[in-house]
Amino acid sequence: MAVDHVPAPEVRDTGASGDPTPRNSTRKVVVASLVGTSIEFYDFYVYATAAVLVFPRLFFPAGDATAATLQSLATFAIAFVARPVGSALFGHFGDRIGRKSTLVASLLTMGISTVVIGLLPGYEQIGIVAPLLLALCRFGQGLGLGGEWGGAALLATENAPPRKRALFGTFPQLGAPIGFFFANGLFLLLSELMDDEAFLSWGWRVPFLVSAALVAVGLWVRLSMHETPAFSRVVARNERAKVPFAQVFRSDLRGLVLGTLIMLATYVLFYLMTVFSLSYGTAEDGLGYERSSFLVLLMIGVVFFGLTVPVAGLLADRYGRRPTLVVTTLAIVVFGLLLGPWFGTNSVFASLSFLVVGLGLMGMTFGPMGAVLPELFPTAVRYTGASVSYNLASLLGASVAPYVATWLASSYGLGWVGVYLAVVGVITLVALLASKETKETSIED
């Protein structure tokens, strides 16, 4: 392993524990990993909601509504191109200078990009420059999120007590349903309090600008954290990787490939259940729901997403990561095959039950990932390895999922969207069967 033999910075010894740095309390770990990812996912989903409800009308030329929605979803996908770049960039510094400082930087990158989106003029004001600036800010969002998740997962798992690593790994995962709930809840509140003209004129900007206050809170929490014990030991032994990105591809390529494919079905499922379902559910040639009505259904479904995340962590700690994910992925494949007739039935009960089951499965597959991906890599390259595999899966799965699903539904029918999900589920299932159980893997080395 390529390492630097440089003087280690002075760190505090806690005595009997043997750790070279003070341990963070469980409360601090929960708050720091949960608050940060909640803010990051809030920012991300604010854009996702606006990409369906607002941006096609304001940032693209008037014309075919379906074409404008596809163009808007294309800018949505730009962030997924940026995320692997962010994972390499922030992963490098996370493995070189530490988890804490890198997490602060990723949060700032994401937050600034989001606030600027809330200040952008539309197509009528500055023409083609408007969608270009929107795309640039979206790239910044993806860059920040690319470094966020890996660091938050390591903050949780590298501070976890024995036999509770998967449960602690669910803390950053809960940021996804919490961020989604508040992002869409704020959009719903605004759309109820103002008419469409006011909402499209300035109301949609409020959720983006609110991000500034949320980022300030997140920074305050994270700046109070200590470095994780596992990374501090690497520093104390002078074993930091010189170039973590190169080293992880050279020494841990199998972990990268398996981690990417294991996450693939999770990403496709989530963006079908959120972005695509919102687009199809509110489209005139889809289910035709009012925007506010479908957002309420989505928010109910997201509650079940949040409830199943810790359940999945507990099951993964008790029975193992691999069995928990294999059973869940099989259920996702079946769910995909039922997607067409289920979601295509135009009734409130069918729509709500579809969202509850789909987002419940999302929690079951997403929950264990906070432990599974970090466990695939040694400490010296763990930030980079976990982040890159997580975000490569986002590029291959989530970035194209809303676009592909919209195209399949309009060209061949809703059933083919389900086939798409089922095929991706089979790919993830094969990767899980090819992987090893990591429940007993040490993350101290």
N, C-alpha and C positions, 0 to 999 in steps of 0.2 A: 504494500500500500504506500502510495506517495504521500509523505507527510512533511510538515515544516518542523525543523528543530530550532525553534525560536524561544526566547524566554517567555514563560507563561505569565500572564498578568496575575497580580496578587489577588487571591480569593480568600474569603472567610472560611475558616474551618469550624464546623459545628461540634467537634469533639466526638462523642460516642457514636454518632451515626456514621462517621467515616466519610460523609459527603463533603466536598470542598466548598460548598456554598449553602447558605441557609435553605431549608426546604420551604416551599410555599404551602400555606394552609389550604385545606380542601376548599374552603369558602373562596379564597382568592383564585384558586385554579378554576373553579366553576364559573365565577363571575368574569374573569379575564378571558377565558376561552369562549364563553357563551356570549358575552356582550360584544366582543369584537366581531365574531362571525355573524351575529344578528344584524349588526350595522352594515357589514359588508354585503350580506344577502339582501337586506332591505334596499340598499342602493342598487343592487343588481336587478331585483324584481320590480322596483319602481320603473326602471327602463323597460323591462319585459312587458309590463302592463301598458305603459305608454306606447310601446312599439305596435301594439294591437289597437289601442283606443284613440291615440292622439297623433302620433307621428305620420301615419299615412295621409292625414288631412293637412298637416302643417308644414312638413319638411320635404314633400315631394309634389311634382306637378299634378294638377287636377286631371282626372281622366278615369281610366279603368280602376275601380276600387280594389279588385283582386290584385292587379299589378302593383298598386301602391302598397298594399299589405305585404306582398312578397318582397318589394324593395325595402320596406321597413324591417322585415324579418331578416333580410340580408345584412343590414347594419347591426341587427341584434347578434348575428353570427360572428361579426368582426371581433367581438370580445373573446370568443373562443379561440381565435387565431392568436390573440395577444396572451392568453392565459399560459400556454406552454413557455412563451418568452418570459413572462413574469415568474413562472416557476423556476426557470433556469437562473434568472437574475437574482431574485430574492433567495432562492435556494442556495446560491453560491455564498451570499453574505450570511444566511442563516447557519450554514455549516462552517463559516469562517469566523464570524464575529459574535454569533449567538442568536438565539431564538427571539429574545425580548426586543432588541433594537430593530431587528428586521421586521417584526410584526408591527411596530410603530410606523415604520416607513411604508409598509404595504397599506396600512389603514389611511395614511395621509394621501397616498396616490389615488386610492379609490375615492376618498371623500372629495378631494378637489375636483376630480373629473366629474363627479355627480353634480356638484354645485354649479359648475360651469354650464352643464346641460340645461339647468334651470334658468340660465340667463341668455341662452341663444335666441337670436331672431329667427323667424321662419322663412320659408321659400318666397313668400310674397315680398319680404323686405330685402333679402340679399341674394335671391336666386339660387343657383347651383352651389354657391358657397355654403348654404345652410346645411344640406345633407353631408357635405364634406367635413364641416366642423363637428357635426353630430357624430360622424364616423370616427373622427379623431378622439373625441371625448369617450366614445364607446371603447376605443382601443385602450385608453387610460384606465377605464373601469376594469377591463379584462386583465391588464397588467397588474393592477393592485390585487385583484382577487386571486390571480395566479400564485402570489406569494402568501396570501392570507391563510388558506385552508391548511396547508402543510404545517405552518408554524403553530396554528391553533391546536391542531391534532397532536403535535409533539409536546406542546405546553401541557396538554391534558395527560397523555399517555406516559410521558417521561416523569411526571409527578404522581403517577397512580400507585396506590398500594398493591401488594401482591394479590393476584386472583381477581382484581377489579379493573383491569386495564381496558377491557371492552366497554364496561359501564362508564368509566371516565372518558373514554374515547367518544361517547355519545354527547358529551357536553358541547363541543363545537358543532356537532351535527344538528343539535336542537336550534342552532342559529338559523337554519334554513326555513323550518316552518314558522318560527317566530318572526323572522325578517319578512317572509312572504305575507304572513297575517297582517302585520302592521302596514306594509306597503299597500296592499290591496284594500285594507280597512280605511286608510287615509284617502285613497282614490274614491272609495265608495262614499265616505262621508262628504267629500267635496262635491261629488256629483249629485248628492241628495240636497246639499245646501245651496247650490247654484244651478242656473239653467245651462243648457249646452253651450250657448254663446259665451257666457262668462267663463265656463270651464275650459273651453278651447282657446279663449283669449289669454287668460292668465292663471286660472285655477290649477291647471295641470302642473304648473311650475312649483307650486308649494311643496309637494313631497320631495322634490329635488333639493330645494333650498333648506328644508328642515334637516337634511343630512348634515349640515354644518354643525348644528348643536349636538347631534348624535355622535359625530366624530370627536368632538371635544370631550364628551363623556368617556368614549372608548380610550382615548389617549391617556386621560387621567388614570383610568384603571390599569392600563398596561404598563405605564411608567412606574407603578408601585410594585411591580413583580420582581422577583429574583430570577436569575438564570436557572434553567433546569439542571438537576443533579447530574444527569447523564452527559450533557454537553460539558459541564464544568469538569467532569473527570477526564474527558477527551482533551480539554485545554490543559489541565494539570499534567497530563502525560505527554504533552506536545505531539498529539496525534491528529491534528486537524489536516484534512485533505488539502493539497495545494490547489487543485482545480476539481471541486466536487462533481461538476457536470461531466467532465471527461472521465473521472474515475468511476462514477456510477454506471456509465455505459460500458466501460471496460470490464468491470468486475461484477456488476450486478444486473446484466442485461436481462437475464431470465426473470428476475423480480420486476423489472420495468414492464416487460411484455405481459406477464401474468397480471400484474396490478392494473394495467390499462384495460385489459379484456375483462377482468373481474368487475370493474366499474362501469363497463359499457352499457349494460342493460339498465343500471341504476339511472344513468344520465338520460337515456332515451325515454324511459318511463316517466321521469319527472317532467321533462319538457313537453311530452305529449299531454300529461295530466294538467299542466298549468298553461303554458303559452298556446299550444294548439287547441286545447279544449276551450279556452276563453275565446279564441278567434272563431272556431267553428260554432261554438255555442251561441255567439252573438251575431253571427253572419245571417243575412237574409236568406241566402241559399243553403244555410246550415240548419240549426235548431231555432234561430230567430228569437232568442231570449233578449230582453232588455239588459243593458250593460249591468245595472245595479242588481238585478235579479240573479244573474249568473255569478256575479262576484260574491253574493251571499252564499250560494251553493258551494263555490270554491272554498270560501273561508271555513265552512262547516267541514268540508273534506280535509282541509289542512289541519284542523284540530286532531283528526285521527292520525294524520302524518306525525304530528308531534307526540301523540300518546304512544305510538308503536316504536318510536326511536329508542327510548330507554328499555322497553320490553325486549327488543332485539339485542341490546347490549347485555342484558341479564342472561338471556338464552345463550349468547355467544360465550360468555364467561363460564356458564355451567356445562354446556354440551359441546362447545367448540365453535370456532368461526365457520369452518367449512360445512359441517352439517346444517347449521342455521341458514347459511346462504344458499346451499344446494336446494333445500326444501322451498325457500322463498323464491328462488329463480324458476323452479318448476311451476310454481303458482303464477308467476309473471307470464310464462309461456302460455298457460291455459287462459289467463286473463286476456292476453293479446288475441287469441283465437275467438274469444267471445266479444271483443271490442265493437265490431261492426253492428251486430244486431242489438247489443246492449245500449251503446251510446247513441245509436241511430233511432231508438225509440223516443219519440217526442213527448215525454211526460216528465213531470217534476220528480216523481219517485225514481224513474229509471236513471235520470241524470244525476240525482243526488246519490243514489246507491252506487252508481258507476264511479263517481268521484271519491266516495268514502272508501270503497274497496281498493281502488287504484292507488290512492294516496296512502292508505294503510299499508299496502304492499311496499310503497316507496319508503316508508319509515322502517319496515323490516329489512330492506336491502341496504338502505343508507346508514342505519344505525351502527352496524359493526365495522364500517369502513374506516372510522377514526382510529381503530386499533389494527385492522388487517393490513393496510398499506404501510404504516410505519414499521410494523413487525417484519416486513420483507427486507429491510435494509439495516446495515450497521450504523452506529451513531454518527460516525464521521461523515456520512453522506446521506443520512436519513431525511433531512429537510429537503434536499434536492430530489432524492429518489421518490419519496412519497408525493411531493408536489408535482413532479414531472409525470408520473404515472396517472395521478388524479386528473391532471389537466390535459394530457394526451387523450384520455377517455372523453373529456369534455369536447375536444376538437373533433374526434371521430364520431361521437354520439350526439351530444347536446347541440352543437353548433348547427348541424344540418337537420335535426329532428323536426322542428316546427316547419321548416321549409319543405322537406321531403313529405311530411304528413299532409300539409296543405295541398301540395301537388298531387299526391296519391288520391286524396279525398275528392278533389275536383276533377281528376282525369279518369279514375277507375272505381271510385266508390270508397266509402268509409271502411269496409271490410279489409281492404288492402293496407290500411294504416295498422290494423291489428296484426296482419301477417308480418309486416315490417317489425313490429315490437317482438313478436314471437321468434323471428329469425335471430334478432339481436340477443334475445334471451338464451337461445341455444348456444350461441357463441360464448356467452358468459358462463354457461353451464359447463361447456367443454374446458374452459380455463380453470374453473373451480375444481373439476375432477383431476386436472393435471397438476394442481397445486398441492402443497403439504399443509397440514394443520399447524397453525402458529400460536395456539393458545399457550403452550409451555415455552415458547421462544423467549430468551432473555433479551432485553433491550438495554442492558447496562454496558455492553461491550462497544 
